Amino acid sequence: MAKFVSVLISLIFILMSFLFLNIVPKVIDSHQAQCTESVEAVIADIDESEDISNNTTTYAPVYEYTFEGESFRNKSNIYTSIKPEIGRQVELLVDPENPEVCADPKLNDFTKTVFKYVGIVLSVISVVMVIVTIVIIVKVK
């Protein structure tokens, strides 16, 4: 039973590290790839999300920008623990085919960096778990 649990935990950590290091950054990049036109935007509002179970609040900026004479208001899908500053000017990239779709390159880079470091930690844990699994298998024989 210990072998099975150890192998299962190792596989879960390997899968999670792969997800954090490979899949999530590619999803962020694919969203941003369609956004090719640079615009100046202002953080007009903040969307707050509270997690009562662990008493934390995360924030997503709400951007206002103009593209080809039309005004847009768009909330980021990325929430962080850092509260954005209302009124701050930021550069966004918008999809010229669908200007309601935008990406904040700095926020996306920050998010990818966080996922990269979490992925590295999970990879280290994966290696440790594989070593533990091998030791358990050798000792059980």
Buried (B, 14 or more C-beta within 10 A) or exposed (E): EEEEEBBEBBBBBBEBBBBBBEEBBEEBEEBBEBBEBEBEBBBBBBEEEEEEEEEEEBBBBBBEBEBEEEEBEBBBEBBBEEEBEEEEEBEBBBBEEEBEBBBBBEBBEBBBEBBBEBBEEBBEBBBEBBEBBEEBEEEEE
